[in-house]
Amino acid sequence: MIDLIEKEKMSQLYDFYKELLTEKQRNYFEMYYFFDNSLGEIASDNNLSRNAIYDNIKKTCKILLDYEEKLHLLEKSNKRNEIIEELEKKYNDSLIEELKNID
């Protein structure tokens, strides 16, 4: 069973780096993390063993973590959001809205 903190982090990393994954990696990851399919269900749907799906999903998670370790996109986004929140507390300005909508 995936804990919610891990699931949230993996989902966020996936949002940043999904284009760098293969189609199969994206498919298995989405089925497991977003659609809550069991490993057995994914394996059955794809004519693979449960262990093959497990290995692929674990490998995909490691790849996402490695990308983040090198590129820090999630870390930078979180920091940017913290700064925006602080600015919003101090100022009510249209420039803050523009900054929020850049991504």
C-alpha positions as CSV (number, residue, x, y, z in Angstrom):
1,M,0.0,0.0,0.0
2,I,1.3,3.4,-0.9
3,D,1.3,6.0,1.8
4,L,-0.3,9.3,0.9
5,I,2.9,11.4,1.2
6,E,4.8,9.2,-1.2
7,K,1.8,9.1,-3.6
8,E,1.6,12.9,-3.6
9,K,5.3,13.3,-4.1
10,M,5.4,10.8,-7.0
11,S,2.4,12.5,-8.6
12,Q,4.1,15.8,-8.4
13,L,7.3,14.5,-9.8
14,Y,5.3,12.8,-12.6
15,D,3.7,16.1,-13.5
16,F,7.2,17.6,-14.1
17,Y,9.0,14.7,-15.7
18,K,6.4,12.5,-17.5
19,E,7.5,13.5,-20.9
20,L,10.9,11.9,-20.2
21,L,9.3,8.5,-19.5
22,T,8.4,5.8,-22.0
23,E,4.8,5.3,-22.9
24,K,4.7,2.0,-21.0
25,Q,6.2,3.6,-17.9
26,R,3.6,6.4,-18.1
27,N,0.8,3.9,-18.6
28,Y,1.7,1.6,-15.7
29,F,2.5,4.6,-13.4
30,E,-0.9,6.2,-14.2
31,M,-2.8,3.0,-13.7
32,Y,-1.2,2.4,-10.3
33,Y,-1.0,5.9,-8.9
34,F,-3.9,7.7,-10.5
35,F,-6.5,5.0,-11.1
36,D,-5.6,2.9,-8.0
37,N,-5.4,-0.3,-10.0
38,S,-3.7,-3.1,-8.2
39,L,-0.5,-4.7,-9.5
40,G,-2.5,-7.8,-10.4
41,E,-5.0,-5.8,-12.4
42,I,-2.3,-4.0,-14.3
43,A,-0.5,-7.2,-15.0
44,S,-3.7,-8.9,-16.2
45,D,-4.6,-6.0,-18.5
46,N,-1.1,-6.1,-20.0
47,N,-0.5,-9.8,-20.1
48,L,2.5,-9.5,-17.8
49,S,3.5,-10.9,-14.4
50,R,2.6,-8.9,-11.3
51,N,6.4,-8.8,-10.5
52,A,7.2,-7.3,-13.9
53,I,4.7,-4.5,-13.2
54,Y,6.0,-4.0,-9.7
55,D,9.6,-3.8,-11.1
56,N,8.6,-1.3,-13.8
57,I,6.7,1.0,-11.4
58,K,9.6,0.9,-8.8
59,K,12.1,1.7,-11.7
60,T,9.9,4.5,-12.9
61,C,9.7,6.0,-9.4
62,K,13.5,5.8,-9.1
63,I,13.9,7.5,-12.5
64,L,11.6,10.3,-11.3
65,L,13.5,10.8,-8.1
66,D,16.8,10.8,-10.1
67,Y,15.5,13.5,-12.4
68,E,14.5,15.6,-9.4
69,E,17.9,15.1,-7.8
70,K,19.5,16.5,-11.0
71,L,17.0,19.2,-12.1
72,H,15.2,20.2,-8.9
73,L,12.0,21.3,-10.7
74,L,9.7,20.3,-7.9
75,E,11.9,21.9,-5.3
76,K,12.0,25.1,-7.3
77,S,8.3,25.1,-7.8
78,N,7.6,24.6,-4.1
79,K,10.0,27.4,-3.2
80,R,8.3,29.7,-5.8
81,N,4.9,28.9,-4.4
82,E,6.1,29.6,-0.8
83,I,7.4,33.0,-1.9
84,I,4.2,33.8,-3.8
85,E,2.2,33.0,-0.6
86,E,4.3,35.3,1.4
87,L,3.9,38.1,-1.1
88,E,0.2,37.6,-1.1
89,K,0.1,38.1,2.6
90,K,1.9,41.4,2.3
91,Y,0.7,42.7,-0.9
92,N,-2.5,42.6,-3.0
93,D,-1.1,43.3,-6.5
94,S,-1.9,42.2,-10.0
95,L,1.8,41.4,-10.5
96,I,1.5,38.6,-8.0
97,E,-1.3,37.1,-10.1
98,E,0.9,37.3,-13.2
99,L,3.7,35.6,-11.4
100,K,1.3,32.7,-10.4
101,N,0.1,32.3,-13.9
102,I,3.6,32.0,-15.5
103,D,3.6,28.2,-15.2
